Amino acid sequence: MTNLKRKIERNHFLNEKKQLEKSMTSKLNMFDRLPDKCDTCHADFDKKSKEMAQTWTVVVKSAEKLVRLFCPECMTKAKRIIEDASKKNENNVIQEDT
């Protein structure tokens, strides 16, 4: 491998690393926007609880600087609604094709 090729690879790696660090920094800066309650059912969220940190879902929209928090029950309900809607949509498409 030539020195030039190694240098190009190293620069590419360093650029990717810088981009990842910027992304992580911006996400960590939004941590203070994390709500204290579920956005749907308003169940309390304990920021010091390891269990809650591992089971609750955080949705970050960087462009709008918006952070949403959802408890496991609300996420389960939302996933079920989405699955039902997609099945209903699939059935409508199949019926229209026949």
N, CA, C and O atoms as CSV, one atom per row, in Angstrom:
chain,resi,resn,atom,element,x,y,z
A,1,MET,N,N,0.858,-1.177,0.000
A,1,MET,CA,C,0.000,0.000,0.000
A,1,MET,C,C,0.903,1.239,0.000
A,1,MET,O,O,1.858,1.328,0.772
A,2,THR,N,N,0.592,2.153,-0.847
A,2,THR,CA,C,1.418,3.355,-0.941
A,2,THR,C,C,1.093,4.329,0.181
A,2,THR,O,O,0.028,4.259,0.795
A,3,ASN,N,N,2.016,5.226,0.435
A,3,ASN,CA,C,1.818,6.231,1.485
A,3,ASN,C,C,0.610,7.109,1.174
A,3,ASN,O,O,-0.148,7.466,2.076
A,4,LEU,N,N,0.430,7.457,-0.094
A,4,LEU,CA,C,-0.695,8.308,-0.482
A,4,LEU,C,C,-2.028,7.614,-0.202
A,4,LEU,O,O,-2.964,8.236,0.300
A,5,LYS,N,N,-2.107,6.348,-0.523
A,5,LYS,CA,C,-3.340,5.591,-0.286
A,5,LYS,C,C,-3.642,5.524,1.215
A,5,LYS,O,O,-4.788,5.697,1.630
A,6,ARG,N,N,-2.611,5.272,2.022
A,6,ARG,CA,C,-2.780,5.233,3.481
A,6,ARG,C,C,-3.240,6.581,4.018
A,6,ARG,O,O,-4.097,6.646,4.899
A,7,LYS,N,N,-2.676,7.642,3.490
A,7,LYS,CA,C,-3.028,8.985,3.930
A,7,LYS,C,C,-4.486,9.296,3.593
A,7,LYS,O,O,-5.199,9.881,4.409
A,8,ILE,N,N,-4.928,8.913,2.411
A,8,ILE,CA,C,-6.318,9.127,2.008
A,8,ILE,C,C,-7.264,8.351,2.921
A,8,ILE,O,O,-8.275,8.892,3.369
A,9,GLU,N,N,-6.948,7.105,3.194
A,9,GLU,CA,C,-7.781,6.287,4.085
A,9,GLU,C,C,-7.825,6.876,5.489
A,9,GLU,O,O,-8.890,6.912,6.107
A,10,ARG,N,N,-6.712,7.329,5.993
A,10,ARG,CA,C,-6.651,7.915,7.324
A,10,ARG,C,C,-7.506,9.183,7.389
A,10,ARG,O,O,-8.249,9.381,8.350
A,11,ASN,N,N,-7.403,10.046,6.367
A,11,ASN,CA,C,-8.206,11.269,6.322
A,11,ASN,C,C,-9.696,10.951,6.252
A,11,ASN,O,O,-10.510,11.607,6.903
A,12,HIS,N,N,-10.046,9.947,5.464
A,12,HIS,CA,C,-11.448,9.538,5.365
A,12,HIS,C,C,-11.961,9.060,6.725
A,12,HIS,O,O,-13.063,9.414,7.141
A,13,PHE,N,N,-11.157,8.264,7.400
A,13,PHE,CA,C,-11.534,7.765,8.725
A,13,PHE,C,C,-11.709,8.917,9.710
A,13,PHE,O,O,-12.671,8.939,10.478
A,14,LEU,N,N,-10.780,9.874,9.690
A,14,LEU,CA,C,-10.852,11.017,10.609
A,14,LEU,C,C,-12.077,11.884,10.323
A,14,LEU,O,O,-12.699,12.391,11.256
A,15,ASN,N,N,-12.430,12.061,9.056
A,15,ASN,CA,C,-13.622,12.834,8.707
A,15,ASN,C,C,-14.890,12.151,9.211
A,15,ASN,O,O,-15.779,12.810,9.749
A,16,GLU,N,N,-14.974,10.839,9.039
A,16,GLU,CA,C,-16.133,10.091,9.546
A,16,GLU,C,C,-16.222,10.203,11.063
A,16,GLU,O,O,-17.306,10.385,11.618
A,17,LYS,N,N,-15.082,10.093,11.725
A,17,LYS,CA,C,-15.044,10.186,13.188
A,17,LYS,C,C,-15.532,11.556,13.644
A,17,LYS,O,O,-16.298,11.645,14.603
A,18,LYS,N,N,-15.106,12.622,12.978
A,18,LYS,CA,C,-15.535,13.970,13.333
A,18,LYS,C,C,-17.042,14.127,13.156
A,18,LYS,O,O,-17.704,14.735,13.996
A,19,GLN,N,N,-17.588,13.584,12.070
A,19,GLN,CA,C,-19.027,13.674,11.823
A,19,GLN,C,C,-19.810,12.925,12.892
A,19,GLN,O,O,-20.838,13.414,13.359
A,20,LEU,N,N,-19.341,11.750,13.285
A,20,LEU,CA,C,-20.002,10.981,14.342
A,20,LEU,C,C,-19.954,11.725,15.665
A,20,LEU,O,O,-20.939,11.740,16.404
A,21,GLU,N,N,-18.822,12.341,15.971
A,21,GLU,CA,C,-18.695,13.098,17.215
A,21,GLU,C,C,-19.637,14.305,17.224
A,21,GLU,O,O,-20.245,14.605,18.251
A,22,LYS,N,N,-19.761,14.993,16.095
A,22,LYS,CA,C,-20.692,16.122,15.997
A,22,LYS,C,C,-22.126,15.661,16.217
A,22,LYS,O,O,-22.892,16.299,16.939
A,23,SER,N,N,-22.478,14.551,15.589
A,23,SER,CA,C,-23.830,14.014,15.717
A,23,SER,C,C,-24.130,13.635,17.169
A,23,SER,O,O,-25.199,13.951,17.692
A,24,MET,N,N,-23.192,12.966,17.804
A,24,MET,CA,C,-23.367,12.554,19.192
A,24,MET,C,C,-23.465,13.768,20.107
A,24,MET,O,O,-24.285,13.785,21.024
A,25,THR,N,N,-22.651,14.768,19.872
A,25,THR,CA,C,-22.673,15.979,20.690
A,25,THR,C,C,-24.018,16.684,20.579
A,25,THR,O,O,-24.574,17.132,21.582
A,26,SER,N,N,-24.539,16.783,19.361
A,26,SER,CA,C,-25.826,17.463,19.192
A,26,SER,C,C,-26.946,16.688,19.876
A,26,SER,O,O,-27.863,17.289,20.434
A,27,LYS,N,N,-26.880,15.369,19.838
A,27,LYS,CA,C,-27.908,14.557,20.507
A,27,LYS,C,C,-27.795,14.675,22.022
A,27,LYS,O,O,-28.810,14.753,22.715
A,28,LEU,N,N,-26.580,14.689,22.536
A,28,LEU,CA,C,-26.394,14.837,23.979
A,28,LEU,C,C,-26.837,16.213,24.456
A,28,LEU,O,O,-27.337,16.351,25.572
A,29,ASN,N,N,-26.660,17.227,23.625
A,29,ASN,CA,C,-27.095,18.570,23.992
A,29,ASN,C,C,-28.614,18.664,24.087
A,29,ASN,O,O,-29.139,19.562,24.747
A,30,MET,N,N,-29.319,17.753,23.438
A,30,MET,CA,C,-30.782,17.757,23.493
A,30,MET,C,C,-31.306,16.950,24.685
A,30,MET,O,O,-32.514,16.905,24.922
A,31,PHE,N,N,-30.402,16.315,25.434
A,31,PHE,CA,C,-30.816,15.500,26.576
A,31,PHE,C,C,-31.564,16.332,27.612
A,31,PHE,O,O,-32.467,15.826,28.278
A,32,ASP,N,N,-31.200,17.592,27.752
A,32,ASP,CA,C,-31.884,18.438,28.737
A,32,ASP,C,C,-33.326,18.736,28.333
A,32,ASP,O,O,-34.104,19.235,29.147
A,33,ARG,N,N,-33.687,18.440,27.102
A,33,ARG,CA,C,-35.067,18.629,26.634
A,33,ARG,C,C,-35.944,17.409,26.900
A,33,ARG,O,O,-37.138,17.428,26.601
A,34,LEU,N,N,-35.366,16.355,27.455
A,34,LEU,CA,C,-36.107,15.131,27.718
A,34,LEU,C,C,-37.242,15.401,28.708
A,34,LEU,O,O,-36.999,15.916,29.800
A,35,PRO,N,N,-38.478,15.058,28.336
A,35,PRO,CA,C,-39.620,15.309,29.228
A,35,PRO,C,C,-39.571,14.449,30.489
A,35,PRO,O,O,-38.826,13.471,30.556
A,36,ASP,N,N,-40.366,14.820,31.480
A,36,ASP,CA,C,-40.466,14.065,32.728
A,36,ASP,C,C,-41.618,13.071,32.703
A,36,ASP,O,O,-41.774,12.272,33.627
A,37,LYS,N,N,-42.430,13.121,31.638
A,37,LYS,CA,C,-43.613,12.256,31.548
A,37,LYS,C,C,-43.758,11.737,30.133
A,37,LYS,O,O,-43.214,12.302,29.184
A,38,CYS,N,N,-44.503,10.649,30.010
A,38,CYS,CA,C,-44.836,10.097,28.701
A,38,CYS,C,C,-45.674,11.137,27.950
A,38,CYS,O,O,-46.593,11.728,28.517
A,39,ASP,N,N,-45.353,11.353,26.684
A,39,ASP,CA,C,-46.079,12.351,25.898
A,39,ASP,C,C,-47.518,11.940,25.599
A,39,ASP,O,O,-48.335,12.788,25.243
A,40,THR,N,N,-47.840,10.669,25.736
A,40,THR,CA,C,-49.191,10.212,25.435
A,40,THR,C,C,-50.057,10.092,26.683
A,40,THR,O,O,-51.117,10.712,26.764
A,41,CYS,N,N,-49.611,9.298,27.657
A,41,CYS,CA,C,-50.450,9.027,28.833
A,41,CYS,C,C,-50.025,9.811,30.071
A,41,CYS,O,O,-50.688,9.745,31.106
A,42,HIS,N,N,-48.933,10.545,29.971
A,42,HIS,CA,C,-48.408,11.385,31.061
A,42,HIS,C,C,-47.957,10.597,32.290
A,42,HIS,O,O,-47.970,11.124,33.403
A,43,ALA,N,N,-47.557,9.336,32.094
A,43,ALA,CA,C,-46.970,8.556,33.183
A,43,ALA,C,C,-45.608,9.158,33.528
A,43,ALA,O,O,-44.866,9.571,32.637
A,44,ASP,N,N,-45.284,9.205,34.807
A,44,ASP,CA,C,-44.026,9.806,35.257
A,44,ASP,C,C,-42.824,8.985,34.801
A,44,ASP,O,O,-42.865,7.755,34.783
A,45,PHE,N,N,-41.753,9.689,34.433
A,45,PHE,CA,C,-40.498,9.070,34.018
A,45,PHE,C,C,-39.411,9.483,34.997
A,45,PHE,O,O,-39.175,10.672,35.213
A,46,ASP,N,N,-38.747,8.488,35.591
A,46,ASP,CA,C,-37.660,8.743,36.527
A,46,ASP,C,C,-36.343,8.691,35.753
A,46,ASP,O,O,-35.923,7.615,35.327
A,47,LYS,N,N,-35.696,9.822,35.568
A,47,LYS,CA,C,-34.468,9.892,34.781
A,47,LYS,C,C,-33.311,9.130,35.414
A,47,LYS,O,O,-32.313,8.851,34.749
A,48,LYS,N,N,-33.436,8.793,36.694
A,48,LYS,CA,C,-32.371,8.069,37.384
A,48,LYS,C,C,-32.575,6.559,37.362
A,48,LYS,O,O,-31.706,5.807,37.803
A,49,SER,N,N,-33.721,6.114,36.850
A,49,SER,CA,C,-34.044,4.688,36.827
A,49,SER,C,C,-33.420,4.013,35.606
A,49,SER,O,O,-33.699,4.394,34.469
A,50,LYS,N,N,-32.584,3.020,35.847
A,50,LYS,CA,C,-31.939,2.288,34.762
A,50,LYS,C,C,-32.977,1.503,33.962
A,50,LYS,O,O,-32.896,1.434,32.736
A,51,GLU,N,N,-33.952,0.913,34.654
A,51,GLU,CA,C,-34.993,0.140,33.982
A,51,GLU,C,C,-35.790,1.021,33.018
A,51,GLU,O,O,-36.036,0.634,31.875
A,52,MET,N,N,-36.192,2.208,33.486
A,52,MET,CA,C,-36.961,3.104,32.622
A,52,MET,C,C,-36.112,3.563,31.434
A,52,MET,O,O,-36.619,3.675,30.318
A,53,ALA,N,N,-34.854,3.822,31.663
A,53,ALA,CA,C,-33.972,4.251,30.579
A,53,ALA,C,C,-33.843,3.184,29.502
A,53,ALA,O,O,-33.654,3.499,28.327
A,54,GLN,N,N,-33.947,1.927,29.902
A,54,GLN,CA,C,-33.805,0.831,28.953
A,54,GLN,C,C,-35.119,0.439,28.279
A,54,GLN,O,O,-35.096,-0.166,27.208
A,55,THR,N,N,-36.258,0.769,28.877
A,55,THR,CA,C,-37.538,0.313,28.335
A,55,THR,C,C,-38.352,1.417,27.659
A,55,THR,O,O,-39.147,1.128,26.765
A,56,TRP,N,N,-38.175,2.643,28.058
A,56,TRP,CA,C,-38.934,3.736,27.456
A,56,TRP,C,C,-38.292,4.130,26.125
A,56,TRP,O,O,-37.105,3.888,25.907
A,57,THR,N,N,-39.079,4.738,25.240
A,57,THR,CA,C,-38.598,5.104,23.914
A,57,THR,C,C,-38.486,6.619,23.796
A,57,THR,O,O,-39.412,7.355,24.138
A,58,VAL,N,N,-37.346,7.065,23.311
A,58,VAL,CA,C,-37.111,8.489,23.078
A,58,VAL,C,C,-37.061,8.711,21.571
A,58,VAL,O,O,-36.346,8.010,20.855
A,59,VAL,N,N,-37.825,9.692,21.096
A,59,VAL,CA,C,-37.822,10.054,19.683
A,59,VAL,C,C,-37.286,11.479,19.583
A,59,VAL,O,O,-37.833,12.406,20.180
A,60,VAL,N,N,-36.208,11.638,18.819
A,60,VAL,CA,C,-35.573,12.942,18.675
A,60,VAL,C,C,-35.734,13.419,17.230
A,60,VAL,O,O,-35.394,12.709,16.284
A,61,LYS,N,N,-36.253,14.618,17.083
A,61,LYS,CA,C,-36.335,15.255,15.772
A,61,LYS,C,C,-35.407,16.468,15.823
A,61,LYS,O,O,-35.780,17.538,16.303
A,62,SER,N,N,-34.204,16.274,15.323
A,62,SER,CA,C,-33.161,17.297,15.428
A,62,SER,C,C,-33.540,18.581,14.719
A,62,SER,O,O,-33.283,19.671,15.232
A,63,ALA,N,N,-34.145,18.471,13.551
A,63,ALA,CA,C,-34.481,19.665,12.777
A,63,ALA,C,C,-35.419,20.589,13.556
A,63,ALA,O,O,-35.261,21.810,13.530
A,64,GLU,N,N,-36.389,20.002,14.245
A,64,GLU,CA,C,-37.340,20.796,15.022
A,64,GLU,C,C,-36.880,21.002,16.465
A,64,GLU,O,O,-37.541,21.691,17.241
A,65,LYS,N,N,-35.747,20.403,16.816
A,65,LYS,CA,C,-35.237,20.423,18.192
A,65,LYS,C,C,-36.317,19.948,19.158
A,65,LYS,O,O,-36.626,20.595,20.158
A,66,LEU,N,N,-36.874,18.793,18.816
A,66,LEU,CA,C,-37.987,18.227,19.550
A,66,LEU,C,C,-37.600,16.858,20.102
A,66,LEU,O,O,-37.046,16.026,19.384
A,67,VAL,N,N,-37.897,16.629,21.390
A,67,VAL,CA,C,-37.634,15.343,22.020
A,67,VAL,C,C,-38.944,14.839,22.607
A,67,VAL,O,O,-39.589,15.528,23.397
A,68,ARG,N,N,-39.326,13.642,22.217
A,68,ARG,CA,C,-40.562,13.034,22.722
A,68,ARG,C,C,-40.201,11.777,23.499
A,68,ARG,O,O,-39.215,11.105,23.198
A,69,LEU,N,N,-41.015,11.471,24.501
A,69,LEU,CA,C,-40.772,10.327,25.371
A,69,LEU,C,C,-42.047,9.491,25.452
A,69,LEU,O,O,-43.135,10.029,25.660
A,70,PHE,N,N,-41.912,8.172,25.286
A,70,PHE,CA,C,-43.066,7.279,25.304
A,70,PHE,C,C,-42.800,6.084,26.206
A,70,PHE,O,O,-41.730,5.478,26.156
A,71,CYS,N,N,-43.793,5.754,27.034
A,71,CYS,CA,C,-43.680,4.587,27.916
A,71,CYS,C,C,-43.879,3.311,27.087
A,71,CYS,O,O,-44.388,3.379,25.968
A,72,PRO,N,N,-43.485,2.161,27.619
A,72,PRO,CA,C,-43.610,0.911,26.861
A,72,PRO,C,C,-45.059,0.590,26.468
A,72,PRO,O,O,-45.300,0.080,25.374
A,73,GLU,N,N,-46.017,0.883,27.344
A,73,GLU,CA,C,-47.422,0.583,27.038
A,73,GLU,C,C,-47.907,1.399,25.845
A,73,GLU,O,O,-48.571,0.867,24.955
A,74,CYS,N,N,-47.579,2.684,25.822
A,74,CYS,CA,C,-48.001,3.549,24.714
A,74,CYS,C,C,-47.315,3.136,23.412
A,74,CYS,O,O,-47.931,3.191,22.348
A,75,MET,N,N,-46.056,2.725,23.484
A,75,MET,CA,C,-45.356,2.281,22.283
A,75,MET,C,C,-45.976,0.998,21.740
A,75,MET,O,O,-46.105,0.833,20.527
A,76,THR,N,N,-46.358,0.095,22.634
A,76,THR,CA,C,-47.007,-1.144,22.209
A,76,THR,C,C,-48.320,-0.831,21.509
A,76,THR,O,O,-48.610,-1.388,20.451
A,77,LYS,N,N,-49.121,0.063,22.100
A,77,LYS,CA,C,-50.390,0.454,21.491
A,77,LYS,C,C,-50.165,1.090,20.129
A,77,LYS,O,O,-50.881,0.783,19.175
A,78,ALA,N,N,-49.179,1.972,20.029
A,78,ALA,CA,C,-48.890,2.654,18.763
A,78,ALA,C,C,-48.466,1.654,17.685
A,78,ALA,O,O,-48.913,1.748,16.542
A,79,LYS,N,N,-47.617,0.708,18.042
A,79,LYS,CA,C,-47.183,-0.310,17.085
A,79,LYS,C,C,-48.361,-1.155,16.622
A,79,LYS,O,O,-48.461,-1.490,15.442
A,80,ARG,N,N,-49.254,-1.501,17.544
A,80,ARG,CA,C,-50.433,-2.295,17.201
A,80,ARG,C,C,-51.336,-1.526,16.231
A,80,ARG,O,O,-51.845,-2.097,15.266
A,81,ILE,N,N,-51.528,-0.240,16.491
A,81,ILE,CA,C,-52.363,0.591,15.613
A,81,ILE,C,C,-51.742,0.677,14.218
A,81,ILE,O,O,-52.449,0.592,13.214
A,82,ILE,N,N,-50.430,0.844,14.161
A,82,ILE,CA,C,-49.745,0.927,12.867
A,82,ILE,C,C,-49.868,-0.390,12.108
A,82,ILE,O,O,-50.124,-0.390,10.903
A,83,GLU,N,N,-49.685,-1.517,12.806
A,83,GLU,CA,C,-49.821,-2.826,12.165
A,83,GLU,C,C,-51.238,-3.030,11.643
A,83,GLU,O,O,-51.420,-3.500,10.520
A,84,ASP,N,N,-52.244,-2.683,12.444
A,84,ASP,CA,C,-53.635,-2.826,12.014
A,84,ASP,C,C,-53.922,-1.955,10.797
A,84,ASP,O,O,-54.598,-2.394,9.867
A,85,ALA,N,N,-53.418,-0.734,10.797
A,85,ALA,CA,C,-53.644,0.175,9.675
A,85,ALA,C,C,-52.974,-0.348,8.412
A,85,ALA,O,O,-53.544,-0.254,7.325
A,86,SER,N,N,-51.767,-0.900,8.545
A,86,SER,CA,C,-51.082,-1.413,7.356
A,86,SER,C,C,-51.780,-2.655,6.821
A,86,SER,O,O,-51.853,-2.838,5.605
A,87,LYS,N,N,-52.301,-3.522,7.708
A,87,LYS,CA,C,-53.058,-4.697,7.261
A,87,LYS,C,C,-54.330,-4.261,6.550
A,87,LYS,O,O,-54.695,-4.820,5.516
A,88,LYS,N,N,-55.004,-3.260,7.107
A,88,LYS,CA,C,-56.232,-2.756,6.495
A,88,LYS,C,C,-55.919,-2.161,5.126
A,88,LYS,O,O,-56.676,-2.354,4.175
A,89,ASN,N,N,-54.813,-1.444,5.028
A,89,ASN,CA,C,-54.399,-0.858,3.760
A,89,ASN,C,C,-54.072,-1.941,2.740
A,89,ASN,O,O,-54.437,-1.823,1.570
A,90,GLU,N,N,-53.382,-3.001,3.179
A,90,GLU,CA,C,-53.058,-4.115,2.281
A,90,GLU,C,C,-54.336,-4.768,1.772
A,90,GLU,O,O,-54.435,-5.090,0.588
A,91,ASN,N,N,-55.318,-4.967,2.653
A,91,ASN,CA,C,-56.573,-5.577,2.236
A,91,ASN,C,C,-57.302,-4.708,1.216
A,91,ASN,O,O,-57.879,-5.229,0.262
A,92,ASN,N,N,-57.282,-3.398,1.406
A,92,ASN,CA,C,-57.928,-2.489,0.458
A,92,ASN,C,C,-57.236,-2.542,-0.908
A,92,ASN,O,O,-57.906,-2.502,-1.939
A,93,VAL,N,N,-55.919,-2.630,-0.924
A,93,VAL,CA,C,-55.174,-2.697,-2.172
A,93,VAL,C,C,-55.496,-3.991,-2.888
A,93,VAL,O,O,-55.695,-3.986,-4.103
A,94,ILE,N,N,-55.552,-5.091,-2.173
A,94,ILE,CA,C,-55.843,-6.399,-2.784
A,94,ILE,C,C,-57.257,-6.394,-3.369
A,94,ILE,O,O,-57.460,-6.891,-4.477
A,95,GLN,N,N,-58.235,-5.844,-2.649
A,95,GLN,CA,C,-59.605,-5.815,-3.130
A,95,GLN,C,C,-59.733,-4.933,-4.370
A,95,GLN,O,O,-60.506,-5.254,-5.272
A,96,GLU,N,N,-58.985,-3.820,-4.431
A,96,GLU,CA,C,-59.042,-2.951,-5.588
A,96,GLU,C,C,-58.437,-3.603,-6.806
A,96,GLU,O,O,-58.860,-3.325,-7.928
A,97,ASP,N,N,-57.432,-4.484,-6.609
A,97,ASP,CA,C,-56.758,-5.145,-7.723
A,97,ASP,C,C,-57.645,-6.208,-8.348
A,97,ASP,O,O,-57.535,-6.469,-9.546
A,98,THR,N,N,-58.522,-6.828,-7.567
A,98,THR,CA,C,-59.345,-7.927,-8.102
A,98,THR,C,C,-60.589,-7.450,-8.777
A,98,THR,O,O,-61.372,-8.261,-9.272
